[in-house]
Every structure is written in C-alpha cells, then in structure tokens.
Amino acid sequence: MAEQFDVGDPVRWNSEAGHVEGVIVKKHTHDVEYKGHTRHCSKDDPQYEIKSDRTGHIALHKGGALTKR
C-alpha cells in the first residue's frame, strides 16, 4: 500500500516537465470525475489533488506517485 498523505502536506512528483512540488489541497476516498474521466479511489487507495507551488495548476495523483518533501 502507498504512503498516506494529509491535506496541507508538501509533496513532490514527477511529471512530463520534470519534478514538480506542491501542496495537497484535497484527499479523495471515493471515485471522482476529473477532466472528463472517472478516477477510482478508496480509503485504502486514495487520490490526492495537489496545487503546484510554481504554476498553481491542480493535478490528481495516487500516493505511490508522491513523496513528502
């Protein structure tokens, strides 16, 4: 199981543009519609909305793609 994070945690992830840093703004534990696609989430395997520190862009990732900074 991937590491669990909380709202407000500063995290880092890898994107097509390189490493990105941001802060978790929401934790999803139930399936959610995101950019026209259903993202599957559960209490044991949540997905996190993260706001990029640099651009303000919102991304949605599973915990396995994130590391705490």
PyMOL Python script that loads the backbone (N, CA, C, O; Angstrom):
from pymol import cmd

cmd.read_pdbstr("""\
ATOM      1  N   MET A   1       0.837  -1.183   0.000  1.00  0.00           N
ATOM      2  CA  MET A   1       0.000   0.000   0.000  1.00  0.00           C
ATOM      3  C   MET A   1       0.882   1.248   0.000  1.00  0.00           C
ATOM      4  O   MET A   1       1.907   1.286   0.681  1.00  0.00           O
ATOM      5  N   ALA A   2       0.487   2.259  -0.758  1.00  0.00           N
ATOM      6  CA  ALA A   2       1.244   3.504  -0.860  1.00  0.00           C
ATOM      7  C   ALA A   2       1.124   4.312   0.431  1.00  0.00           C
ATOM      8  O   ALA A   2       0.194   4.136   1.218  1.00  0.00           O
ATOM      9  N   GLU A   3       2.089   5.193   0.619  1.00  0.00           N
ATOM     10  CA  GLU A   3       2.071   6.071   1.788  1.00  0.00           C
ATOM     11  C   GLU A   3       0.823   6.934   1.760  1.00  0.00           C
ATOM     12  O   GLU A   3       0.373   7.349   0.692  1.00  0.00           O
ATOM     13  N   GLN A   4       0.260   7.206   2.933  1.00  0.00           N
ATOM     14  CA  GLN A   4      -0.916   8.064   3.054  1.00  0.00           C
ATOM     15  C   GLN A   4      -0.460   9.487   3.355  1.00  0.00           C
ATOM     16  O   GLN A   4       0.503   9.696   4.093  1.00  0.00           O
ATOM     17  N   PHE A   5      -1.156  10.459   2.783  1.00  0.00           N
ATOM     18  CA  PHE A   5      -0.849  11.867   2.973  1.00  0.00           C
ATOM     19  C   PHE A   5      -2.084  12.582   3.501  1.00  0.00           C
ATOM     20  O   PHE A   5      -3.192  12.049   3.438  1.00  0.00           O
ATOM     21  N   ASP A   6      -1.892  13.786   4.018  1.00  0.00           N
ATOM     22  CA  ASP A   6      -2.984  14.601   4.539  1.00  0.00           C
ATOM     23  C   ASP A   6      -3.025  15.938   3.817  1.00  0.00           C
ATOM     24  O   ASP A   6      -2.031  16.374   3.236  1.00  0.00           O
ATOM     25  N   VAL A   7      -4.187  16.582   3.859  1.00  0.00           N
ATOM     26  CA  VAL A   7      -4.332  17.918   3.291  1.00  0.00           C
ATOM     27  C   VAL A   7      -3.316  18.828   3.973  1.00  0.00           C
ATOM     28  O   VAL A   7      -3.171  18.806   5.196  1.00  0.00           O
ATOM     29  N   GLY A   8      -2.620  19.623   3.178  1.00  0.00           N
ATOM     30  CA  GLY A   8      -1.603  20.539   3.689  1.00  0.00           C
ATOM     31  C   GLY A   8      -0.185  20.001   3.600  1.00  0.00           C
ATOM     32  O   GLY A   8       0.775  20.754   3.760  1.00  0.00           O
ATOM     33  N   ASP A   9      -0.043  18.691   3.342  1.00  0.00           N
ATOM     34  CA  ASP A   9       1.299  18.107   3.228  1.00  0.00           C
ATOM     35  C   ASP A   9       2.000  18.630   1.971  1.00  0.00           C
ATOM     36  O   ASP A   9       1.410  18.632   0.890  1.00  0.00           O
ATOM     37  N   PRO A  10       3.255  19.072   2.104  1.00  0.00           N
ATOM     38  CA  PRO A  10       4.038  19.438   0.924  1.00  0.00           C
ATOM     39  C   PRO A  10       4.589  18.170   0.278  1.00  0.00           C
ATOM     40  O   PRO A  10       5.172  17.327   0.959  1.00  0.00           O
ATOM     41  N   VAL A  11       4.404  18.034  -1.043  1.00  0.00           N
ATOM     42  CA  VAL A  11       4.816  16.820  -1.748  1.00  0.00           C
ATOM     43  C   VAL A  11       5.554  17.176  -3.036  1.00  0.00           C
ATOM     44  O   VAL A  11       5.591  18.329  -3.467  1.00  0.00           O
ATOM     45  N   ARG A  12       6.140  16.134  -3.633  1.00  0.00           N
ATOM     46  CA  ARG A  12       6.872  16.263  -4.897  1.00  0.00           C
ATOM     47  C   ARG A  12       6.470  15.082  -5.771  1.00  0.00           C
ATOM     48  O   ARG A  12       6.237  13.984  -5.264  1.00  0.00           O
ATOM     49  N   TRP A  13       6.386  15.302  -7.085  1.00  0.00           N
ATOM     50  CA  TRP A  13       6.080  14.212  -8.013  1.00  0.00           C
ATOM     51  C   TRP A  13       6.772  14.487  -9.340  1.00  0.00           C
ATOM     52  O   TRP A  13       7.219  15.603  -9.606  1.00  0.00           O
ATOM     53  N   ASN A  14       6.851  13.464 -10.156  1.00  0.00           N
ATOM     54  CA  ASN A  14       7.498  13.568 -11.453  1.00  0.00           C
ATOM     55  C   ASN A  14       6.435  13.748 -12.521  1.00  0.00           C
ATOM     56  O   ASN A  14       5.461  12.995 -12.564  1.00  0.00           O
ATOM     57  N   SER A  15       6.613  14.737 -13.378  1.00  0.00           N
ATOM     58  CA  SER A  15       5.694  14.966 -14.495  1.00  0.00           C
ATOM     59  C   SER A  15       6.487  14.950 -15.795  1.00  0.00           C
ATOM     60  O   SER A  15       7.706  14.778 -15.789  1.00  0.00           O
ATOM     61  N   GLU A  16       5.783  15.131 -16.911  1.00  0.00           N
ATOM     62  CA  GLU A  16       6.461  15.177 -18.210  1.00  0.00           C
ATOM     63  C   GLU A  16       7.483  16.310 -18.255  1.00  0.00           C
ATOM     64  O   GLU A  16       8.479  16.225 -18.972  1.00  0.00           O
ATOM     65  N   ALA A  17       7.234  17.365 -17.493  1.00  0.00           N
ATOM     66  CA  ALA A  17       8.111  18.543 -17.496  1.00  0.00           C
ATOM     67  C   ALA A  17       9.216  18.442 -16.446  1.00  0.00           C
ATOM     68  O   ALA A  17      10.004  19.376 -16.298  1.00  0.00           O
ATOM     69  N   GLY A  18       9.288  17.344 -15.723  1.00  0.00           N
ATOM     70  CA  GLY A  18      10.286  17.191 -14.663  1.00  0.00           C
ATOM     71  C   GLY A  18       9.620  17.119 -13.308  1.00  0.00           C
ATOM     72  O   GLY A  18       8.409  16.917 -13.216  1.00  0.00           O
ATOM     73  N   HIS A  19      10.401  17.282 -12.257  1.00  0.00           N
ATOM     74  CA  HIS A  19       9.848  17.206 -10.909  1.00  0.00           C
ATOM     75  C   HIS A  19       9.062  18.471 -10.572  1.00  0.00           C
ATOM     76  O   HIS A  19       9.474  19.587 -10.888  1.00  0.00           O
ATOM     77  N   VAL A  20       7.926  18.263  -9.926  1.00  0.00           N
ATOM     78  CA  VAL A  20       7.036  19.355  -9.537  1.00  0.00           C
ATOM     79  C   VAL A  20       6.807  19.255  -8.038  1.00  0.00           C
ATOM     80  O   VAL A  20       6.708  18.160  -7.483  1.00  0.00           O
ATOM     81  N   GLU A  21       6.726  20.412  -7.388  1.00  0.00           N
ATOM     82  CA  GLU A  21       6.429  20.451  -5.956  1.00  0.00           C
ATOM     83  C   GLU A  21       5.129  21.194  -5.742  1.00  0.00           C
ATOM     84  O   GLU A  21       4.799  22.130  -6.471  1.00  0.00           O
ATOM     85  N   GLY A  22       4.391  20.758  -4.723  1.00  0.00           N
ATOM     86  CA  GLY A  22       3.126  21.401  -4.425  1.00  0.00           C
ATOM     87  C   GLY A  22       2.606  20.975  -3.073  1.00  0.00           C
ATOM     88  O   GLY A  22       3.302  20.322  -2.296  1.00  0.00           O
ATOM     89  N   VAL A  23       1.365  21.357  -2.805  1.00  0.00           N
ATOM     90  CA  VAL A  23       0.718  21.080  -1.527  1.00  0.00           C
ATOM     91  C   VAL A  23      -0.605  20.373  -1.786  1.00  0.00           C
ATOM     92  O   VAL A  23      -1.354  20.754  -2.686  1.00  0.00           O
ATOM     93  N   ILE A  24      -0.887  19.347  -0.997  1.00  0.00           N
ATOM     94  CA  ILE A  24      -2.151  18.619  -1.124  1.00  0.00           C
ATOM     95  C   ILE A  24      -3.293  19.507  -0.644  1.00  0.00           C
ATOM     96  O   ILE A  24      -3.265  20.027   0.471  1.00  0.00           O
ATOM     97  N   VAL A  25      -4.310  19.674  -1.512  1.00  0.00           N
ATOM     98  CA  VAL A  25      -5.454  20.504  -1.172  1.00  0.00           C
ATOM     99  C   VAL A  25      -6.722  19.692  -0.919  1.00  0.00           C
ATOM    100  O   VAL A  25      -7.670  20.196  -0.317  1.00  0.00           O
ATOM    101  N   LYS A  26      -6.745  18.422  -1.379  1.00  0.00           N
ATOM    102  CA  LYS A  26      -7.920  17.582  -1.147  1.00  0.00           C
ATOM    103  C   LYS A  26      -7.531  16.117  -1.280  1.00  0.00           C
ATOM    104  O   LYS A  26      -6.699  15.755  -2.112  1.00  0.00           O
ATOM    105  N   LYS A  27      -8.146  15.277  -0.444  1.00  0.00           N
ATOM    106  CA  LYS A  27      -7.925  13.831  -0.479  1.00  0.00           C
ATOM    107  C   LYS A  27      -9.233  13.172  -0.897  1.00  0.00           C
ATOM    108  O   LYS A  27     -10.263  13.371  -0.252  1.00  0.00           O
ATOM    109  N   HIS A  28      -9.199  12.382  -1.983  1.00  0.00           N
ATOM    110  CA  HIS A  28     -10.397  11.710  -2.486  1.00  0.00           C
ATOM    111  C   HIS A  28     -10.363  10.239  -2.081  1.00  0.00           C
ATOM    112  O   HIS A  28      -9.394   9.533  -2.358  1.00  0.00           O
ATOM    113  N   THR A  29     -11.430   9.783  -1.420  1.00  0.00           N
ATOM    114  CA  THR A  29     -11.531   8.386  -0.989  1.00  0.00           C
ATOM    115  C   THR A  29     -12.690   7.663  -1.678  1.00  0.00           C
ATOM    116  O   THR A  29     -12.963   6.498  -1.387  1.00  0.00           O
ATOM    117  N   HIS A  30     -13.368   8.357  -2.591  1.00  0.00           N
ATOM    118  CA  HIS A  30     -14.439   7.764  -3.401  1.00  0.00           C
ATOM    119  C   HIS A  30     -14.191   8.167  -4.849  1.00  0.00           C
ATOM    120  O   HIS A  30     -13.574   9.201  -5.107  1.00  0.00           O
ATOM    121  N   ASP A  31     -14.668   7.358  -5.800  1.00  0.00           N
ATOM    122  CA  ASP A  31     -14.466   7.663  -7.210  1.00  0.00           C
ATOM    123  C   ASP A  31     -14.846   9.111  -7.498  1.00  0.00           C
ATOM    124  O   ASP A  31     -15.825   9.631  -6.962  1.00  0.00           O
ATOM    125  N   VAL A  32     -14.051   9.752  -8.354  1.00  0.00           N
ATOM    126  CA  VAL A  32     -14.257  11.167  -8.653  1.00  0.00           C
ATOM    127  C   VAL A  32     -14.095  11.395 -10.155  1.00  0.00           C
ATOM    128  O   VAL A  32     -13.257  10.765 -10.800  1.00  0.00           O
ATOM    129  N   GLU A  33     -14.896  12.292 -10.699  1.00  0.00           N
ATOM    130  CA  GLU A  33     -14.789  12.699 -12.100  1.00  0.00           C
ATOM    131  C   GLU A  33     -13.748  13.815 -12.167  1.00  0.00           C
ATOM    132  O   GLU A  33     -13.870  14.829 -11.479  1.00  0.00           O
ATOM    133  N   TYR A  34     -12.716  13.619 -13.006  1.00  0.00           N
ATOM    134  CA  TYR A  34     -11.636  14.596 -13.112  1.00  0.00           C
ATOM    135  C   TYR A  34     -11.224  14.725 -14.573  1.00  0.00           C
ATOM    136  O   TYR A  34     -10.779  13.757 -15.189  1.00  0.00           O
ATOM    137  N   LYS A  35     -11.376  15.922 -15.119  1.00  0.00           N
ATOM    138  CA  LYS A  35     -11.030  16.211 -16.512  1.00  0.00           C
ATOM    139  C   LYS A  35     -11.666  15.216 -17.477  1.00  0.00           C
ATOM    140  O   LYS A  35     -11.023  14.742 -18.413  1.00  0.00           O
ATOM    141  N   GLY A  36     -12.943  14.909 -17.234  1.00  0.00           N
ATOM    142  CA  GLY A  36     -13.698  14.056 -18.136  1.00  0.00           C
ATOM    143  C   GLY A  36     -13.508  12.555 -17.954  1.00  0.00           C
ATOM    144  O   GLY A  36     -14.037  11.767 -18.738  1.00  0.00           O
ATOM    145  N   HIS A  37     -12.766  12.152 -16.938  1.00  0.00           N
ATOM    146  CA  HIS A  37     -12.519  10.730 -16.690  1.00  0.00           C
ATOM    147  C   HIS A  37     -12.835  10.387 -15.246  1.00  0.00           C
ATOM    148  O   HIS A  37     -12.650  11.211 -14.350  1.00  0.00           O
ATOM    149  N   THR A  38     -13.311   9.176 -15.021  1.00  0.00           N
ATOM    150  CA  THR A  38     -13.550   8.711 -13.657  1.00  0.00           C
ATOM    151  C   THR A  38     -12.240   8.202 -13.083  1.00  0.00           C
ATOM    152  O   THR A  38     -11.604   7.321 -13.661  1.00  0.00           O
ATOM    153  N   ARG A  39     -11.839   8.752 -11.955  1.00  0.00           N
ATOM    154  CA  ARG A  39     -10.638   8.308 -11.261  1.00  0.00           C
ATOM    155  C   ARG A  39     -11.101   7.451 -10.091  1.00  0.00           C
ATOM    156  O   ARG A  39     -11.904   7.897  -9.272  1.00  0.00           O
ATOM    157  N   HIS A  40     -10.603   6.232 -10.011  1.00  0.00           N
ATOM    158  CA  HIS A  40     -11.024   5.291  -8.982  1.00  0.00           C
ATOM    159  C   HIS A  40     -10.208   5.497  -7.707  1.00  0.00           C
ATOM    160  O   HIS A  40      -8.977   5.481  -7.731  1.00  0.00           O
ATOM    161  N   CYS A  41     -10.910   5.689  -6.604  1.00  0.00           N
ATOM    162  CA  CYS A  41     -10.290   5.963  -5.308  1.00  0.00           C
ATOM    163  C   CYS A  41     -11.015   5.160  -4.236  1.00  0.00           C
ATOM    164  O   CYS A  41     -12.172   4.776  -4.404  1.00  0.00           O
ATOM    165  N   SER A  42     -10.323   4.915  -3.143  1.00  0.00           N
ATOM    166  CA  SER A  42     -10.932   4.270  -1.981  1.00  0.00           C
ATOM    167  C   SER A  42     -10.191   4.749  -0.735  1.00  0.00           C
ATOM    168  O   SER A  42      -9.183   5.448  -0.838  1.00  0.00           O
ATOM    169  N   LYS A  43     -10.692   4.374   0.438  1.00  0.00           N
ATOM    170  CA  LYS A  43      -9.997   4.739   1.681  1.00  0.00           C
ATOM    171  C   LYS A  43      -8.601   4.131   1.714  1.00  0.00           C
ATOM    172  O   LYS A  43      -7.662   4.752   2.211  1.00  0.00           O
ATOM    173  N   ASP A  44      -8.464   2.915   1.185  1.00  0.00           N
ATOM    174  CA  ASP A  44      -7.162   2.249   1.172  1.00  0.00           C
ATOM    175  C   ASP A  44      -6.260   2.714   0.034  1.00  0.00           C
ATOM    176  O   ASP A  44      -5.043   2.544   0.103  1.00  0.00           O
ATOM    177  N   ASP A  45      -6.836   3.294  -1.001  1.00  0.00           N
ATOM    178  CA  ASP A  45      -6.063   3.746  -2.161  1.00  0.00           C
ATOM    179  C   ASP A  45      -6.605   5.098  -2.642  1.00  0.00           C
ATOM    180  O   ASP A  45      -7.196   5.185  -3.718  1.00  0.00           O
ATOM    181  N   PRO A  46      -6.400   6.154  -1.836  1.00  0.00           N
ATOM    182  CA  PRO A  46      -6.944   7.465  -2.198  1.00  0.00           C
ATOM    183  C   PRO A  46      -6.149   8.122  -3.325  1.00  0.00           C
ATOM    184  O   PRO A  46      -5.042   7.700  -3.662  1.00  0.00           O
ATOM    185  N   GLN A  47      -6.743   9.159  -3.892  1.00  0.00           N
ATOM    186  CA  GLN A  47      -6.027  10.018  -4.826  1.00  0.00           C
ATOM    187  C   GLN A  47      -6.050  11.423  -4.235  1.00  0.00           C
ATOM    188  O   GLN A  47      -6.961  11.794  -3.496  1.00  0.00           O
ATOM    189  N   TYR A  48      -5.028  12.185  -4.580  1.00  0.00           N
ATOM    190  CA  TYR A  48      -4.821  13.492  -3.961  1.00  0.00           C
ATOM    191  C   TYR A  48      -4.816  14.595  -5.000  1.00  0.00           C
ATOM    192  O   TYR A  48      -4.176  14.480  -6.045  1.00  0.00           O
ATOM    193  N   GLU A  49      -5.550  15.688  -4.696  1.00  0.00           N
ATOM    194  CA  GLU A  49      -5.472  16.899  -5.511  1.00  0.00           C
ATOM    195  C   GLU A  49      -4.316  17.714  -4.954  1.00  0.00           C
ATOM    196  O   GLU A  49      -4.248  17.988  -3.755  1.00  0.00           O
ATOM    197  N   ILE A  50      -3.406  18.097  -5.847  1.00  0.00           N
ATOM    198  CA  ILE A  50      -2.227  18.840  -5.422  1.00  0.00           C
ATOM    199  C   ILE A  50      -2.134  20.124  -6.235  1.00  0.00           C
ATOM    200  O   ILE A  50      -2.298  20.109  -7.455  1.00  0.00           O
ATOM    201  N   LYS A  51      -1.872  21.226  -5.557  1.00  0.00           N
ATOM    202  CA  LYS A  51      -1.691  22.518  -6.219  1.00  0.00           C
ATOM    203  C   LYS A  51      -0.196  22.783  -6.363  1.00  0.00           C
ATOM    204  O   LYS A  51       0.533  22.819  -5.371  1.00  0.00           O
ATOM    205  N   SER A  52       0.255  22.969  -7.599  1.00  0.00           N
ATOM    206  CA  SER A  52       1.661  23.231  -7.888  1.00  0.00           C
ATOM    207  C   SER A  52       2.095  24.547  -7.256  1.00  0.00           C
ATOM    208  O   SER A  52       1.402  25.558  -7.369  1.00  0.00           O
ATOM    209  N   ASP A  53       3.253  24.528  -6.587  1.00  0.00           N
ATOM    210  CA  ASP A  53       3.796  25.750  -5.997  1.00  0.00           C
ATOM    211  C   ASP A  53       4.143  26.783  -7.059  1.00  0.00           C
ATOM    212  O   ASP A  53       3.966  27.983  -6.848  1.00  0.00           O
ATOM    213  N   ARG A  54       4.636  26.318  -8.193  1.00  0.00           N
ATOM    214  CA  ARG A  54       5.145  27.228  -9.219  1.00  0.00           C
ATOM    215  C   ARG A  54       4.044  27.802 -10.106  1.00  0.00           C
ATOM    216  O   ARG A  54       4.034  29.003 -10.377  1.00  0.00           O
ATOM    217  N   THR A  55       3.114  26.955 -10.561  1.00  0.00           N
ATOM    218  CA  THR A  55       2.126  27.397 -11.549  1.00  0.00           C
ATOM    219  C   THR A  55       0.711  27.552 -11.002  1.00  0.00           C
ATOM    220  O   THR A  55      -0.119  28.223 -11.615  1.00  0.00           O
ATOM    221  N   GLY A  56       0.428  26.932  -9.846  1.00  0.00           N
ATOM    222  CA  GLY A  56      -0.931  26.952  -9.319  1.00  0.00           C
ATOM    223  C   GLY A  56      -1.827  25.909  -9.962  1.00  0.00           C
ATOM    224  O   GLY A  56      -2.999  25.795  -9.605  1.00  0.00           O
ATOM    225  N   HIS A  57      -1.281  25.131 -10.922  1.00  0.00           N
ATOM    226  CA  HIS A  57      -2.032  24.079 -11.608  1.00  0.00           C
ATOM    227  C   HIS A  57      -2.447  23.004 -10.608  1.00  0.00           C
ATOM    228  O   HIS A  57      -1.688  22.680  -9.695  1.00  0.00           O
ATOM    229  N   ILE A  58      -3.641  22.453 -10.774  1.00  0.00           N
ATOM    230  CA  ILE A  58      -4.127  21.369  -9.927  1.00  0.00           C
ATOM    231  C   ILE A  58      -3.916  20.046 -10.654  1.00  0.00           C
ATOM    232  O   ILE A  58      -4.295  19.899 -11.816  1.00  0.00           O
ATOM    233  N   ALA A  59      -3.310  19.088  -9.963  1.00  0.00           N
ATOM    234  CA  ALA A  59      -3.093  17.745 -10.504  1.00  0.00           C
ATOM    235  C   ALA A  59      -3.729  16.738  -9.557  1.00  0.00           C
ATOM    236  O   ALA A  59      -3.952  17.038  -8.384  1.00  0.00           O
ATOM    237  N   LEU A  60      -4.021  15.551 -10.062  1.00  0.00           N
ATOM    238  CA  LEU A  60      -4.596  14.475  -9.254  1.00  0.00           C
ATOM    239  C   LEU A  60      -3.699  13.255  -9.394  1.00  0.00           C
ATOM    240  O   LEU A  60      -3.474  12.769 -10.503  1.00  0.00           O
ATOM    241  N   HIS A  61      -3.182  12.752  -8.260  1.00  0.00           N
ATOM    242  CA  HIS A  61      -2.251  11.618  -8.281  1.00  0.00           C
ATOM    243  C   HIS A  61      -2.552  10.649  -7.150  1.00  0.00           C
ATOM    244  O   HIS A  61      -3.101  11.020  -6.113  1.00  0.00           O
ATOM    245  N   LYS A  62      -2.174   9.384  -7.383  1.00  0.00           N
ATOM    246  CA  LYS A  62      -2.206   8.388  -6.316  1.00  0.00           C
ATOM    247  C   LYS A  62      -0.990   8.595  -5.417  1.00  0.00           C
ATOM    248  O   LYS A  62      -0.002   9.207  -5.823  1.00  0.00           O
ATOM    249  N   GLY A  63      -1.073   8.083  -4.207  1.00  0.00           N
ATOM    250  CA  GLY A  63       0.004   8.247  -3.242  1.00  0.00           C
ATOM    251  C   GLY A  63       1.328   7.673  -3.687  1.00  0.00           C
ATOM    252  O   GLY A  63       2.380   8.184  -3.302  1.00  0.00           O
ATOM    253  N   GLY A  64       1.303   6.601  -4.506  1.00  0.00           N
ATOM    254  CA  GLY A  64       2.534   5.981  -4.970  1.00  0.00           C
ATOM    255  C   GLY A  64       3.371   6.877  -5.867  1.00  0.00           C
ATOM    256  O   GLY A  64       4.566   6.638  -6.043  1.00  0.00           O
ATOM    257  N   ALA A  65       2.753   7.912  -6.440  1.00  0.00           N
ATOM    258  CA  ALA A  65       3.473   8.831  -7.321  1.00  0.00           C
ATOM    259  C   ALA A  65       4.078  10.012  -6.555  1.00  0.00           C
ATOM    260  O   ALA A  65       4.811  10.821  -7.122  1.00  0.00           O
ATOM    261  N   LEU A  66       3.759  10.098  -5.253  1.00  0.00           N
ATOM    262  CA  LEU A  66       4.168  11.246  -4.458  1.00  0.00           C
ATOM    263  C   LEU A  66       5.231  10.907  -3.438  1.00  0.00           C
ATOM    264  O   LEU A  66       5.315   9.777  -2.957  1.00  0.00           O
ATOM    265  N   THR A  67       6.048  11.909  -3.110  1.00  0.00           N
ATOM    266  CA  THR A  67       6.967  11.801  -1.989  1.00  0.00           C
ATOM    267  C   THR A  67       6.825  13.066  -1.158  1.00  0.00           C
ATOM    268  O   THR A  67       6.614  14.153  -1.697  1.00  0.00           O
ATOM    269  N   LYS A  68       6.943  12.919   0.167  1.00  0.00           N
ATOM    270  CA  LYS A  68       6.878  14.075   1.058  1.00  0.00           C
ATOM    271  C   LYS A  68       8.166  14.868   0.930  1.00  0.00           C
ATOM    272  O   LYS A  68       9.243  14.292   0.781  1.00  0.00           O
ATOM    273  N   ARG A  69       8.057  16.191   0.988  1.00  0.00           N
ATOM    274  CA  ARG A  69       9.276  16.998   0.985  1.00  0.00           C
ATOM    275  C   ARG A  69       9.516  17.572   2.355  1.00  0.00           C
ATOM    276  O   ARG A  69      10.497  18.285   2.562  1.00  0.00           O
TER     277      ARG A  69
END
""", "prot")
cmd.dss("prot")
cmd.show_as("cartoon", "prot")
cmd.util.cbc("prot")
cmd.orient("prot")
